[in-house]
Amino acid sequence: MKPHSLLQRHFSHPKPPWVQSLHTSAIQETSISDEVFTVIKTMNPMEPALEPMVPFLSPKIVTSIIQNPPNPQLGFRFFIWASNFKRFRAWESCDLITDLLINQNGLELYCQTLEALKNGGIKVHNDAFFVLIKVYLKMGLTDKAMETFGSMRDFDCTPDVYTYNMILDVLIQKNFLLLALTVYTRMMKLNCLPNVATFSILIDGLCKSGNVKDALHLFDEMTQRGILPDAFTYCVVISGLCRSKRVDDAYRLFDKMKDSGVGPDFVTCNALLNGFCMLDRVDEAFSLLRLFEKDGYVLDVRGYSCLIRGLFRAKRYEDVQLLYRKMIEDNVKPDVYLYTIMMKGLAEAGKVRDALGLLNEMTESGVVPDTVCYNVLIKGFCDMGLLSEARSLQLEISRHDCFPNVKTYSILISGMCRNGLTRDAQEIFNEMEKLGCYPSAVTFNSLIDGLCKTGQLEKAHLLFYKMEIGRNPSLFLRLSQGPSHVLDSASLQKMVEQLCDSGLIHKAYRILMQLADSGDAPGIYTYNILVNGFCKLGNFNGAYKLFREMQFKGLSPDTVTYGTLINGLLRFQREEDAYKVFDQMEKNGCTPDAAVYRTMMTWMCRRMELPRAFSLWLKYLRNIRSQEDEAIKAIEGYFEKQEVEKAVRGLLEMDFKLNDFDLGPYAIWLIGLCQTRRVGEALKIFLILEEYKVVITPPCCVKLIYFLLKEGNLDRAIDVFLYTIEKGYLLRRRVANRILTKLVRRKGEMGKDRAIYLLCRMKSVGYDLDAHLLPWTKSLLHRHNIQEMVNGVPEMNSGCVEMQNSYGRVGQPWKPTVKQRRKMFQLARRKYAGMKNS
């Protein structure tokens, strides 16, 4: 056969040039197609015979042959041959082959064709595998897709960037970030240059796993390679920064994105709005919204969801209702996601019945609730202690063609355990296993924690071992024995890297899949629960055994583990052992956090070792604020000279300057000073904190009031008590009763006046005086006609509030004028007399 014979022209009469051209082209294509069909049907192997025809073929001819092959297997073989030539590659051909592969036994025939080509020594291009991997992924057969990708090396076929991108996307979706990064490294070693999609996929995986720092490094590497980020890449990084609470950095990148000419889409804008809302910066989010609207952004249902969730977090319930109403007016229909946010917000606010009403509204509007919706409501009822209602909702889920999932059961088990119903929790645990719903780490941890809190350590330990074995006990033994121990993430990473370097990517994937399917092995959180359980019972031998066991299995104790041990030892008066654990913690490379230091300081203060407690906190500050060493030295000097006021002011100024305020140490010192009978200095700390507008906790106030009363400083005790009223704190009965009795027993009318004032203020902030006052206090107040005046004149409350400034604020001496005192007391008497006469 001579190729030029295919190009002979036959014309019976002259035609216009353009008609002749079209006619000639059509004749040529038909002739070439017929010739190719002949070769495909008659020649075996077909590939050598097709080579001379390459100059005369076009993508259109190739596509037409693939569309109507002599039989499917020959069509596959022709497609695989054509994919070796760049100019024949077309999406139409790929789509046709994809349809053929999905139908009947297409996949089996295609794989047989590939094997035949390999045995015949015929070259196979990447595109042949690209289509096959794409089909496997489309059918949800990820294991087969990975196997096909791994088999490319047997065909001496190098994957291109698009094939790598498909595999990387699968690994990221499966949360196999370790393997994805290893595959990327191998890709670079083989000189396969990444594109914008490669970087976007990896950056997305890093951001979702919380590795924003590494994601930013990859983003920089991308730009250094001259690859310009697209809208998706920017959106991924901005979302990651927002999730890691770096919204200001996210906004700066957003500006950079606009400056580079990449227009932000709805997803990016919503990510920024959500980022500000999650940090309780809702007003800034609304300001940002107004800027977006100037650029043409229209708030959609996702945008409304972000803002409504932010308003719920800020407890601005009226604003939630207003925004929800506005959304309905703007004809934006709420979806299941928004309804879930509304239900969660209402449930967390204690309005579970309103949340349940929203479920009915949702179904009436045609939106079908899912399991997540029900889980939110079930958790709401569990948090309120309404466990029977929660169970009823669990049974109702199946009505909407959805089923309780592992989270549903975990919520119920956690709720039961919180209410001490561990037997019921165990029944639910057994029920979920029978239904084929395997418990997660959260489920195990909730039940183990509940059993520990009720003293059932033996059962908790058995459950722990059950969790450890998982659903696949042989896997744990197989991976933990032999020459290659896989006990921790480091050894696992090494194994994955070795397999990938050997080209055994599919094997690495299979091992990771088996690990994922073998259940949740006990993590550090589970061990911490058990260690805490043993410590609470004073069983430190058991706690230390678990401590050593977790290290043997490759888990490094964290600050919670050490902190739990230290706190338990201190609680059982084993200070020396606690200090040894604290020292060992630092030697083992686990830096103590603020919580551990606060624990140590609390116990030092209880043993009257206040200077040592203060020095310990300064040591912690030196570790985290090395650049502030001079300021810390100055503060230490003030404290050594017992100039507490200067020391506290210096610390506060440093904390506020670095925007890193922690009330914990100040509260510990305040209480510690009280316990060492240095009440005057404790009061100074209180006044300085109040001056700096720091909200002081009720325990600090109670302790200070108690010791002020003990020292006979009633006026200052009243000042602190008024502070608690101003902040809306409802203190224990003993505090108010002691103050009131001391006031009434004072000589003169002044004590009575102030008792009336305090009772009015207490009533105004929600104290139930009848329940709060002790019988002997009531008797004393009744003898002086004080309680009757307050109970009989409820409208006095507003008058008392208005007169507050006249009677001194917190931190100021109580110095009302004689005229003011008489006016208030006379008012009370007149109101009481009027009430009696009426």
C-alpha angles and dihedrals in degrees: 000000000000117000092215089063088070090062099057113129125216118190125173096188138007118275135184112281095247091048091047089050093052093044092049091049093051092049091049094050092048092048093047092047091051091049091049091049089053092051093047093051100042108029123077113212093026097189100080091047091051094052096081090052095058095097091056098046126094134190088255093056092045091051093048091052092048089049093055108025123169086246134345096259093052089046090054091049093050091049091051090050093047092049088068088072117070095209092057095054112107135159089234091062092047092050091050092051090046090056091048092049093051093050121086113310096346095126093052093049092047092052090048089052092052091050091050090052091049092050089049092051092241117153118248121201127220092252090068089060094038091064093046093049090047091054093047090052092046089055092047093248096134094158091057090046090054091046091052091048090051092048093059090086089061088060091048086242120146116213116236125224093269093055091047090050091054091052094044090051090053092050093049091049089052090049091243093139092152092058093042092056091046091051089049090053090051090048090056092047089056090053094245101150115222123231133207091279091055092055093042092054094049095042089051091053093048092048094048091051090051096251094127092149092059090043090057090049089053090047089054091047089053094054092043088058088056094250109140115220115240128213092275093052092050090047092052093051094043090050091048092051090049092050090052090051094250095126095147090057088046091053091049089053089048089057090047089051091055092045090053090057097252108132114223116237131214093270093057093047091048091049090056093046089050092048093056092044093051089057091051090250092129097147090055089050090056090048088052090049090057090053091049091050090057087059091052100267113152118200109247130189091276091051091050089048092056094049095044091050089050092051091050090052089052090048091238094145097163090055089051090057092047093050092045090052091049090051091054090047089052089055093244106147116218115238130207091272093056093044088053091053091050092049092047092049093049093045092051089050088057093253096122093148090056089050090052089051088054089056089058091047089050095054091045090055091054098254110133113221117229133208091272090060092052092045090057091052093043090053090049092054091044091051089053091049092246094134099158090056089049091053091049090055090050089057091047095058095084090061089078096049093261130106138220109268133201090277091056091055092042091055092050093046091048091049092049092049092049088056093047094252096130093150091058089045091054091050090054089047091054091044093056092051091052089053091054095252105134115213118250127220088267091055093050093044093050093052094041089050091048092050091048092051091052091049095252094133095151092057090044090053092050090050089049091056091047089054090048095053092047125180094311110048094170091058093058091050093044094051096042097050135063131037097314107058115196102194103135144016093270095057090042090053091050091051093049092049092050092050093048092048087054089050092248095129093142091056091052089049092050092051092050090048091051090050091050092048095046094079131255112309114215109275132195091280092059093048090049091055091053094043088053091049092053092045093052090056092045091245096140094160088063091044093051091047090056089044091057093040094056091052091050089055092053099259115132115217110244132209091276091056093050092040091053092051092046093048092047093050092048091049089057092047095253096134097155092054090047092053090048091054089048091053092044090052092062093044090054090056097253106130111215113241128218092272092059092048090049090052092052092045093050092055092044090054091050088056090050091250095133098149090052091050091051092049090050092056091048088053089054091049091051089055094053100030105039090154090063095057095123093051091048091051090053091050091049089052092053091052093048088054088050090243091143096167093057092044093052094045090050091052093047092050090051092047094050092043091056092039089234106118120168118180092196101089093043091052090049092051093046092052091041092054090051091051091051089051092248090129095151091060091045089054089050090056089049092052093046091051090048089050090053088050092245112158107236118213124244094245090058091048093048093049092048093047090049094053094041089055090046089056091047094248096137096159093058091044089055090050091056092044090053088052090058090049090050090053092047096246117155105209130199119283096251095064099056093038093055093048094047095048092049090049095049092047091056115106118254135024095288094080092051092049091053093045089055090049093050092048091050091050091047091051091049093059096047108273111152096223094192092056097033100052117080119231095253091049091050090049092051093047091047092054089057094042090239102124092048090055093052096043093045097049109051092161089066089078094079091046090053091051092051091050093050096101091053090058098052134264129251112296094023125101117258102253111152114166120251089245092054093048093050092046093054095044093046089050090054093049094048093049091048093047091048091051092051094048092049 
